[in-house]
Amino acid sequence: MKSKNFVVSTIFTGIFCLWLFSCKPQTAKPVILLVSSGTTYQEVLLEVGKLYQQEKPNITINYNFGPSIFLKEQIKKGVPVDIFFSVSNTRMDDLQSLGLLIPETRQNLPLTN
């Protein structure tokens, strides 16, 4: 009886060890975000981006800065954008009316000096 318990516990321990060593630590998949923004937010976005990438090194942020009216037109033509900042609510309203924004993700940011 003791040898049967020994064999069962040895097999169980072996299976457990194999399972344990087969587990690999999860590594975060690389992510690339494209942020389009009017030049008004350029300085702050670059600074926030540096801080964010220190916390999330698997995330690369690519920026597209320019007049928001041109950025809006790029989005309307199908240029992929993950995050869009514009000082004009009118431009955002236009994109939203065309179904080019995810409504529940829209945030209006105040412009302060």
N, C-alpha and C positions, 0 to 999 in steps of 0.2 A: 504494500500500500504506500509505504514511504517512497519507494522508487518511482511509482506511478505519479505521485504528487511532484516529485523532483523533475521528472520528464516534462510534465505539463507546465510547471512553472518555468523551466528552462526554455521550452518552446515559446511560451508567452513572452518571456523576457527577450528572446531573440527577435520575435516579430515586432515587439515594441521598439527595440533598438533600430531595426531596419526602417521602421516607419519614421522614427525620430531623425535619423540621418538622411532620410530622403526628403525631409522638409527643408526647403530653401527659404532664406529670408526674402520677403517680398521687396522688390525694388520698384520704386515709382517709375512709371513709364514717362519718357520725355514728352513734353507738351510745348507746342509753339502757339503763342497768342499773337494775333495781329490787332494792334490798337491804332485806330485812326482818330486824329484829334485836330481841332483847330489849333493854330499856333499859340493861342492864349494860354493853353494848359501845358505847353511843351516842357517848360522848365520843371514844373511840379511833377509831371508824369515821369520824366526821366529820373528824378530823385526817388520817387515812390517805387519805380521799377527796380532800381538798384537795391533798395531795402527789401522788396518783395523777393527778389531773386536770391538774396542771402538766406531767406527763410525757406524758399522753395527752389533749390538749385536745379531741379529737373524741368523747370519752366523757363522757356526762352520767350522774351517779349520783343517782337518786331514792331516798330513804330512807322506810321505814315502821317506826317504832319503837313498841314497846308490849310488854305482857306476852307472853312467848313462847307461853303456852298459847293466847292469842287469835290470835296470828299463825299458829300451827299450824292452828287451826280455819279461818282464812281460806284457807290453802293447801289444806286438805281440801275446801273449798267451791269451789275452782277459781281463786282469785285468783292471777294470774301473778306469780311471784317468780323472780329469777335467782339470788340468793344469800340463804341463810337462816342466821342465827346464833342459836343457842339455848344457854343454859347447861345445859339438861337433855338428857342423852343419851336419856332415855326418850321425849321428844317426837320426837327425831330417829329413834329406832327405830320409833316409831309411823308416821311419814311414810314411812320406808323400807319397812316391812312392807306399806304400801298401794301401793307402787310409785310414790310421789310424789317420790322422790329418785333421782338418778343415782348408784348405789352407788360407782362408782370415783372420784367427785368429793367424797365425804364426808370431812371432816377433823374430828377431835375436838380442840378447842382447850382448853388448861387455863385455868381461871379463877384469876388471881393478883391479890393486892392489893399 
